[in-house]
Amino acid sequence: MARARLYRNNAEKQAAYRARHGDQQGPSQRLLAHLGQELHGRLREAIREGRNRVPATVLGPRADDTLINLIGYVSGVSPTGERE
C-alpha cells in the first residue's frame, strides 16, 4: 500500500523544505548583487566628498571591480594588481 502524500504538490513540498532549512541557506545572489552596488555607490560618494577611509584606488569603474579591489585591499593585495 502506498504511503499517504504529505504535500499536495511539489511547490508545497519545496516551501516546507525551505521553512525547515532556511537558516542553512546562504544569502541570495540578488541580495549580494544589490549590496555590492550599494557599497560601490556609497564609496563613490564618500570619495567625491572627501570623507572616505579607504584609498580612492579601491573604487573601480563597476561594482564588481570595486568589490574585487576591496577584497584585495583588506587582504593586503594591491587594488590595482592584475586579475584574471
C-alpha positions in Angstrom: 0.0 0.0 0.0 1.3 3.4 -0.9 2.1 6.0 1.7 -0.2 8.9 2.0 1.1 12.1 0.4 2.3 14.8 2.9 2.1 17.6 0.3 -0.5 18.3 -2.4 2.2 19.3 -4.9 5.9 20.0 -5.3 5.6 23.7 -4.5 4.2 22.8 -1.0 7.0 20.3 -0.6 9.7 22.8 -1.5 8.1 25.5 0.7 8.2 23.1 3.7 11.8 22.2 3.0 12.8 25.9 2.8 10.9 26.5 6.1 12.8 23.7 7.8 16.2 24.5 6.4 16.0 28.3 5.7 18.7 29.1 8.3 21.2 26.9 6.5 20.8 28.8 3.2 23.3 31.5 2.2 22.2 34.9 1.0 20.7 35.1 -2.4 22.6 36.2 -5.5 20.1 39.1 -5.8 20.8 40.3 -2.3 24.6 40.1 -2.8 24.4 42.0 -6.1 22.3 44.7 -4.5 24.7 45.1 -1.6 27.7 45.3 -4.0 26.0 48.0 -6.0 25.1 49.9 -2.8 28.6 49.7 -1.5 30.0 50.9 -4.8 27.7 53.9 -4.8 28.5 54.8 -1.2 32.3 54.5 -1.7 31.9 56.7 -4.9 30.0 59.4 -2.9 32.5 59.2 0.1 35.5 59.6 -2.3 33.8 62.5 -4.1 33.0 64.3 -0.8 36.5 63.6 0.7 35.2 61.5 3.7 36.4 58.1 2.6 38.6 55.9 4.8 39.9 53.6 2.1 42.2 54.6 -0.8 40.5 56.0 -3.8 42.1 53.2 -5.9 39.6 50.8 -4.3 36.8 52.3 -6.4 36.5 50.6 -9.7 34.6 51.6 -12.8 31.9 49.0 -11.9 30.5 47.5 -8.7 32.2 44.1 -9.3 35.6 45.8 -9.9 35.1 47.7 -6.6 34.3 44.5 -4.7 37.4 42.8 -6.2 39.6 45.8 -5.3 38.1 45.9 -1.7 38.8 42.2 -1.2 42.4 42.8 -2.3 42.7 45.9 -0.1 41.6 44.1 3.1 43.7 41.1 2.2 46.8 43.2 1.7 47.0 42.8 -2.0 47.3 45.9 -4.2 43.9 47.0 -5.5 45.5 47.8 -8.9 47.0 44.3 -9.2 46.4 42.1 -12.2 43.3 39.9 -12.3 42.2 37.1 -14.4 
